[in-house]
Amino acid sequence: MFFLYKLIPPRPTFAQDMTEQERAIMQQHIEYWNNLVKDKIGVVFGPVFDPQGVWGLGIMEVDTPEAAERVSKEDPAIKTGLNTFELIPMRLGLIRS
């Protein structure tokens, strides 16, 4: 099963004005997702430069919706309460090889 993980920052200007503490948490978030990709759970991740404010996108492949929820809640950006998230099931139509 595939899920779209939307990481929602605490404010629209977050990418431009995060504090050092927030930056450290986001570095942990990046490391977490790098490991998910290495473990073949993360398919792709990165920032989306939405004109309304930058947010994070991750696509994950897991066996159950509960697993997707667990992966999301273990993200340091979520565990610390810095960001919130939305999790949306999806069907992968085609992926470039």
ChimeraX attribute file (.defattr): number of C-alpha atoms within 10 A of each C-alpha:
attribute: neighborCount
match mode: 1-to-1
recipient: residues
	/A:1	14
	/A:2	20
	/A:3	23
	/A:4	19
	/A:5	21
	/A:6	20
	/A:7	23
	/A:8	20
	/A:9	20
	/A:10	13
	/A:11	13
	/A:12	15
	/A:13	12
	/A:14	16
	/A:15	15
	/A:16	9
	/A:17	11
	/A:18	15
	/A:19	11
	/A:20	9
	/A:21	9
	/A:22	16
	/A:23	14
	/A:24	13
	/A:25	19
	/A:26	18
	/A:27	14
	/A:28	15
	/A:29	18
	/A:30	17
	/A:31	14
	/A:32	18
	/A:33	23
	/A:34	16
	/A:35	13
	/A:36	18
	/A:37	17
	/A:38	11
	/A:39	10
	/A:40	12
	/A:41	19
	/A:42	21
	/A:43	17
	/A:44	15
	/A:45	19
	/A:46	13
	/A:47	13
	/A:48	13
	/A:49	11
	/A:50	10
	/A:51	7
	/A:52	8
	/A:53	15
	/A:54	19
	/A:55	21
	/A:56	17
	/A:57	18
	/A:58	18
	/A:59	21
	/A:60	24
	/A:61	20
	/A:62	16
	/A:63	10
	/A:64	12
	/A:65	15
	/A:66	10
	/A:67	13
	/A:68	22
	/A:69	16
	/A:70	11
	/A:71	18
	/A:72	22
	/A:73	16
	/A:74	13
	/A:75	20
	/A:76	20
	/A:77	25
	/A:78	18
	/A:79	14
	/A:80	13
	/A:81	10
	/A:82	14
	/A:83	19
	/A:84	16
	/A:85	18
	/A:86	13
	/A:87	16
	/A:88	13
	/A:89	14
	/A:90	13
	/A:91	9
	/A:92	11
	/A:93	5
	/A:94	6
	/A:95	6
	/A:96	3
	/A:97	3
